[in-house]
Amino acid sequence: MLTNILRTGIAAAAAAALLAGGAAIAQNATDDTSMSVSDRVVITGQDPNPVDFPGLRGDKPGQPLPKGYAAVGYRVTYTRGAVKALPSLVVRCPAGKRLVTMAASNGRIAPQVVGLTPFVRRRAFEYQGSPSWGVVVDFNLRGVTKGQTISGTVYGLCR
C-alpha cells in the first residue's frame, strides 16, 4: 500500500517536472515564431461551400453545402521564425454531427491528422465518424522565409 502511494507521488512529481520543463523549452524555442488560431466558424445549410472537400461528390466552392452537412473552419496565421513550430487544434463538429473529411483553403497550409490529442499519432482516416479530432497545422517550408507570414483556413466537414 505504501509502495503504491510512493509510486503515485513520484510519478506525479516527475510529470509536473516534465510539464514545467516542456513549457520552458517551448517558450524559448518559439520566441521568434508566432501563431494564432481563430475561433470556430460553422457553415451550414445554404451557406456557400468554402472549399472542394476530398471524397464529397458534387461539391464545388461557392455552391451551397449538401443537405445535412456542416463545415467548421479555423483561420490559422503563422509567422515563421528560426525554429519551425506548428499550431495544433481540435476540430469539433456541431452537436449530433460527425467528421467526414478535412481540407484547407489553400495549398500553403494543411491539416495533419494526429489523434484525439495532438500527442497521439493515428492513421489517416481514423477521425471519420468522430465528433472531434486533433490536428496539427503544417505548412510547406519551401518558399516561406524567416519573418514571412502565411495564413489559411483548416476545415472539417461534418454530417
Secondary structure, DSSP 8 states (H G I E B T S, - for coil): -HHHHHHHHHHHHHHHHHHHHHHHHHHHHTTT-EEEE---EEEETTSB--S--TT-TT--TTSB--TT-EEEEEEEEEE--SS----EEEEE--TT--EEEEEESSTTEEEEEEESSTTS---TTTTTT-SEEEEEEEE--TT--TT-EEEEEEEEEE-
